[in-house]
Amino acid sequence: MKTDALVEQLKWRYAVKKFDPSRKIPAEQWQALESALVLSPSSFGLQPWRFIVVSDSAVRKQLRAVSWNQAQVVEASHLVVFAIKKDLNAADVERFVRRIAQVRGVSAESLSSYEQMMLDFVAQAGKGLDINAWSAQQLYIAMGVFMTAAAVLGIDTCPMEGIEPDSYDKILGLGSQGFHTLAAAAAGYRAADDKSARLAKVRYETSEVITHVGRS
């Protein structure tokens, strides 16, 4: 992709207020967006999250009722719920180390130094470290990756924090699985009459938000 094309897609992107419910994201493109979620970076690579793709229309109606009645929840082609792994701990670190060993074909013992570093980190939970807040920071990185990937593909999104997280957890059964909802993102295609699409994007001047130290 050329640099100017990337910038144009980022200018094109906005938080869609009204989706066209008749248009669905092609399966191949949706799989690419799921891959973008899986490939999202996180500190240590720990991936303290779960992404729930809600396709059931009845469930989405329930979620709309606890989302300030936002129509995007039911009108968009796809809905992704972003949840953190609650109270990340040593067991999660050990699981991740086993996964590294499996994928890279090395022994778990060879990863002992890296494992200890991660164990030392999660052990700080409750001792000056809010581990769930840390996991939330990682989760929002994934949401940003998802929205950017969608924009590159010409797919619209709308990130949504205007929801009742505890109600989402209850409807989706996340609490019993050890996860907690933070936000959701609707994805699909903007309706032709979505007035927000015609509004100019408002951003501060580059000089006001980017500072250069030295020369590149």
C-alpha positions as CSV (number, residue, x, y, z in Angstrom):
1,M,0.0,0.0,0.0
2,K,1.3,3.5,-0.9
3,T,1.7,6.0,1.9
4,D,-0.9,8.4,0.5
5,A,-3.4,5.6,0.2
6,L,-3.0,4.7,3.9
7,V,-3.5,8.3,4.9
8,E,-6.6,8.6,2.8
9,Q,-8.1,5.5,4.4
10,L,-7.4,6.9,7.8
11,K,-9.1,10.2,6.8
12,W,-12.0,8.1,5.4
13,R,-12.5,6.3,8.7
14,Y,-15.0,7.6,11.3
15,A,-17.2,6.2,14.0
16,V,-20.2,5.2,12.0
17,K,-23.5,6.1,13.6
18,K,-25.7,4.3,11.1
19,F,-24.9,1.1,9.3
20,D,-26.5,-0.4,6.2
21,P,-27.9,-3.7,7.7
22,S,-28.3,-5.2,4.2
23,R,-24.5,-5.3,3.6
24,K,-22.4,-8.0,5.1
25,I,-18.6,-8.2,5.3
26,P,-17.3,-11.0,2.9
27,A,-16.1,-14.0,4.8
28,E,-12.5,-13.7,3.4
29,Q,-12.2,-10.1,4.6
30,W,-13.7,-11.0,8.0
31,Q,-11.2,-13.7,8.5
32,A,-8.5,-11.1,7.8
33,L,-9.9,-8.9,10.5
34,E,-10.0,-11.8,12.9
35,S,-6.3,-12.4,12.0
36,A,-5.6,-8.8,12.8
37,L,-7.1,-9.3,16.3
38,V,-5.0,-12.4,16.9
39,L,-1.8,-10.7,15.6
40,S,-2.3,-7.6,17.8
41,P,0.7,-6.8,20.0
42,S,0.7,-6.9,23.8
43,S,3.2,-6.3,26.5
44,F,5.4,-9.4,27.0
45,G,3.1,-11.0,24.3
46,L,0.8,-12.1,27.1
47,Q,-2.4,-11.4,25.2
48,P,-4.6,-10.8,28.3
49,W,-7.9,-10.8,26.3
50,R,-10.8,-12.5,24.6
51,F,-12.6,-11.2,21.5
52,I,-16.2,-12.4,21.2
53,V,-17.8,-12.2,17.8
54,V,-21.6,-12.0,18.3
55,S,-23.6,-13.3,15.3
56,D,-26.7,-14.4,17.1
57,S,-29.4,-11.7,16.3
58,A,-31.3,-12.5,19.5
59,V,-28.2,-12.0,21.6
60,R,-27.4,-8.8,19.8
61,K,-30.9,-7.5,20.6
62,Q,-30.2,-8.2,24.3
63,L,-26.9,-6.3,24.0
64,R,-28.5,-3.3,22.4
65,A,-30.8,-2.9,25.4
66,V,-27.7,-2.5,27.6
67,S,-25.8,-0.3,25.1
68,W,-27.8,2.9,25.4
69,N,-30.0,1.5,22.7
70,Q,-27.4,2.1,20.1
71,A,-28.6,0.7,16.8
72,Q,-25.1,-0.1,15.6
73,V,-25.2,-3.2,17.8
74,V,-27.8,-4.8,15.7
75,E,-27.5,-3.1,12.3
76,A,-23.8,-3.7,11.7
77,S,-22.6,-6.7,9.8
78,H,-20.5,-7.9,12.7
79,L,-20.1,-7.1,16.4
80,V,-17.0,-7.7,18.4
81,V,-16.9,-7.6,22.2
82,F,-13.5,-6.8,23.7
83,A,-12.9,-8.4,27.1
84,I,-9.9,-8.6,29.4
85,K,-8.7,-11.8,31.2
86,K,-9.5,-10.8,34.8
87,D,-6.7,-10.9,37.4
88,L,-3.9,-12.2,35.2
89,N,-1.6,-14.4,37.3
90,A,1.2,-16.9,37.3
91,A,-1.0,-19.6,35.7
92,D,-1.5,-17.3,32.7
93,V,2.2,-16.8,32.4
94,E,2.9,-20.5,32.6
95,R,0.3,-21.2,29.9
96,F,1.9,-18.6,27.7
97,V,5.4,-20.1,28.2
98,R,4.0,-23.5,27.2
99,R,2.6,-21.9,24.0
100,I,6.0,-20.3,23.2
101,A,7.7,-23.6,23.6
102,Q,5.2,-25.4,21.4
103,V,5.2,-22.8,18.6
104,R,9.0,-22.3,18.5
105,G,10.0,-25.9,19.2
106,V,12.0,-25.2,22.3
107,S,12.0,-26.4,25.8
108,A,10.1,-24.6,28.5
109,E,13.3,-24.7,30.6
110,S,15.1,-22.6,27.9
111,L,12.5,-19.9,28.6
112,S,13.0,-19.8,32.3
113,S,14.6,-16.3,32.5
114,Y,11.8,-14.8,30.4
115,E,9.2,-16.7,32.4
116,Q,10.6,-15.4,35.7
117,M,10.6,-11.8,34.4
118,M,6.9,-12.2,33.6
119,L,6.1,-13.9,36.9
120,D,7.9,-11.1,38.8
121,F,5.7,-8.6,36.9
122,V,2.3,-10.2,37.6
123,A,3.3,-10.8,41.2
124,Q,3.1,-7.0,41.6
125,A,-0.6,-7.2,41.3
126,G,-2.2,-5.5,44.3
127,K,1.2,-4.2,45.4
128,G,1.2,-1.0,43.3
129,L,0.1,-2.6,40.1
130,D,-3.5,-2.7,39.0
131,I,-3.2,-5.7,36.7
132,N,-6.7,-5.3,35.3
133,A,-6.0,-1.7,34.3
134,W,-2.8,-2.9,32.7
135,S,-4.7,-5.6,30.7
136,A,-7.2,-2.9,29.6
137,Q,-4.3,-0.9,28.1
138,Q,-3.3,-3.9,26.1
139,L,-6.9,-4.5,25.0
140,Y,-7.2,-1.1,23.6
141,I,-4.1,-1.6,21.5
142,A,-6.0,-4.6,19.9
143,M,-9.0,-2.4,19.2
144,G,-6.8,0.1,17.5
145,V,-5.3,-2.6,15.3
146,F,-8.7,-3.9,14.5
147,M,-10.1,-0.5,13.5
148,T,-7.0,0.4,11.4
149,A,-7.1,-2.9,9.6
150,A,-10.8,-2.5,8.8
151,A,-10.2,1.0,7.4
152,V,-7.4,-0.3,5.2
153,L,-9.9,-2.8,3.8
154,G,-12.6,-0.2,3.3
155,I,-14.7,-1.6,6.1
156,D,-16.4,0.8,8.6
157,T,-16.3,0.5,12.3
158,C,-17.7,2.1,15.4
159,P,-15.9,1.6,18.8
160,M,-18.4,1.7,21.6
161,E,-17.8,2.3,25.3
162,G,-21.4,3.4,25.9
163,I,-22.3,0.0,27.1
164,E,-23.0,-1.8,30.5
165,P,-20.0,-4.1,30.8
166,D,-21.4,-6.1,33.7
167,S,-24.6,-6.7,31.7
168,Y,-22.5,-7.8,28.7
169,D,-20.7,-10.2,30.9
170,K,-23.9,-11.7,32.2
171,I,-25.5,-12.0,28.7
172,L,-22.4,-13.6,27.2
173,G,-21.4,-15.7,30.3
174,L,-18.0,-14.1,30.5
175,G,-17.7,-13.7,34.2
176,S,-17.7,-17.5,34.8
177,Q,-15.0,-17.8,32.2
178,G,-12.7,-15.3,34.0
179,F,-13.2,-12.4,31.5
180,H,-14.7,-8.9,31.8
181,T,-16.1,-6.7,29.0
182,L,-14.5,-3.3,28.4
183,A,-15.9,-2.2,25.1
184,A,-17.4,-3.3,21.8
185,A,-16.9,-2.5,18.1
186,A,-19.4,-2.7,15.4
187,A,-18.1,-3.4,11.8
188,G,-19.8,-3.2,8.5
189,Y,-20.7,-0.6,5.9
190,R,-22.0,2.9,6.5
191,A,-25.6,3.7,5.5
192,A,-25.9,6.2,2.6
193,D,-27.8,8.6,4.8
194,D,-25.4,8.5,7.8
195,K,-25.0,12.3,8.2
196,S,-21.8,11.8,10.2
197,A,-20.0,10.6,7.1
198,R,-20.2,14.0,5.6
199,L,-18.7,15.8,8.6
200,A,-15.2,17.1,8.4
201,K,-12.7,15.2,10.6
202,V,-11.6,17.5,13.4
203,R,-8.0,17.1,14.5
204,Y,-5.4,19.4,16.0
205,E,-2.6,20.6,13.8
206,T,0.3,18.2,13.5
207,S,2.6,20.7,15.2
208,E,0.3,20.7,18.3
209,V,0.4,17.0,18.9
210,I,3.7,15.8,17.5
211,T,7.0,17.0,18.9
212,H,10.3,16.1,17.3
213,V,13.5,15.7,19.4
214,G,16.5,15.8,17.2
215,R,16.5,15.0,13.5
216,S,15.4,11.8,11.8
